[in-house]
Amino acid sequence: MEHDERFDTLRRCLPQKTHSDELVATLVDHCCELDVAQGTILVNVGQTVTEVYVLLAGKIEIRGPSGPPSLIEPGTVVGVSGVVVDDEPQVSGFTAVALSHLTVLVVPLAGSTSE
């Protein structure tokens, strides 16, 4: 995926209100595309989160502490809400598991990028 495609994908997925075009451009400069094997746990309950994932292809199951699991489709950001611009460490309240082979954009959190 080229730089402009990454920008467009993140721009569609991240709220304009909290993610300016300048911030999205910075995130694009620090993100990478990754293939993930079926069955891989992307995020585990209680884990400190250092990145979020934009699902490009495949399916992810979200398992929370209560309630039934939910299915995540392409075009969705998986991580902790609000973490992309928050410098404080975040802890996941759910487990995210790859139900199929995935392609994701891995976006480091604001506090985990080195400038």
N, C-alpha and C positions, 0 to 999 in steps of 0.2 A: 504494500500500500504506500503510495507516494505521500509526501508532506501535505499537499493540498487536500488529498482525500482524508488524511488523518484529521486535519483541521475541520473539514466539513462534518466528519463523523462526530467529533467531540462537540462541535458547535450545536449539532442537533440534540445531543444527549445531555448537555450541561445547561442548567438554567442561565439565561442571559442576565437575569437580575443579580446573580452572585458571581458570574464568570464572564468578565469582559473579554472582548476579542484579544486584547493583549495578554490576558492570563491564559486563554485557550492556546494562543500561539506559543507561549512559554511551555505549557504542558506538552504540546506536540513535539517541541524540541527535546523533551526528556522521556517521551513514551517510546515503547517498542511493540512490535507485533510478535505474538507468541502462539505456537501450536501447543495444545494441551491434550494429553491422553485421557480417554474415557476412564472414569473412576478417580481421577485426581481431585484431592481436596484443595480448593483455592484459598479458602478462609475457614478457620475453625472457631467455634465459640470460645471466647476468652483470649483469643490471639490478638496481640498488638498488630494493628494493620498499618503497613508502610506503603501500600499501593492500592489502587482500585483497578477494576477490569471493565473494559467496554466489550461486551459480547458482540463479535462480528458474525460468527457462525457456530451452530451447535445449540445445545440446551444445557442449562444449569438448574439444579434443584437446590432450593433454599430450605434449610431445615432450622426452624426456630426452636426456642425453648418450650413453646406451647403452640398448639394448633397444628393443622396439617401442613405438610411441605408445599411449597409453591414452585411453579415452573417459570424460569426466566427465559425469554426469547431474545434473539439478536436485536441490537440497538439499545440495550439496557445497560446501565452502569451498575456494577456489583461491587460493594464495599460497605462503608459506613456512611450514612447520610451526612453531608456537609463537610466531609473530610478533605476534599480537594483544596480548600483554602484555609484550613485550620492547622496551625502549627503544633497544637497539642497532640500527644499520642492518643490514638483512638483504639478502643477494644471492640472486637466484633461481638455482636449479640446473636449471631447465627452461624451455621456451617453452610458453605457453598460447595457443591460437588458436581463435577462434570458428568452429565448423563450420557454424553456422546463425545466424540472428538470435537475439540473447540478451536476456534481462532479468536484470540482476544487482543485488544490493545491494553498493555500494562502501563498505567499512568501512576508515577510516583506521587506521593502526597507532598504538599508544599514544604513540610519540614524535613523531608528525606532527600530533596534534590540538593546537589552541591553546585553552587554558582561560583 
